[in-house]
Amino acid sequence: MSTRSCPDWPELLDRAPDLHFKHYTADELQLAADIVMALPPDLRLSDVEVCADTQRNVFYAAHTDPHLADALSRSYWQELESWTGEPGSP
């Protein structure tokens, strides 16, 4: 999977105009060890998708693998709703 802009970019732009979300595989992000260790051992990082603004460490849970979203949310990364302080529609 190649890096690309999120297909929900118009909605995301309205919700967080300072962020630019793209889709990545987890291995492209070169995640911290504590995040990787929180993932199931049989999960291949090259198969796990994430939608994120990597400059600000914000991810969009609706387009992120649930296992990875959980691990990210327990780290220094923030989910979009937490970053904006407003609940959004998935």
Secondary structure, DSSP 8 states (H G I E B T S, - for coil): ---EE-TTHHHHHHH-TT---EEEEGGGGT--HHHHHTS-TT--GGG-EEEEETTTTEE-GGGS-HHHHHHHHTTT-EEHHHHHTS----
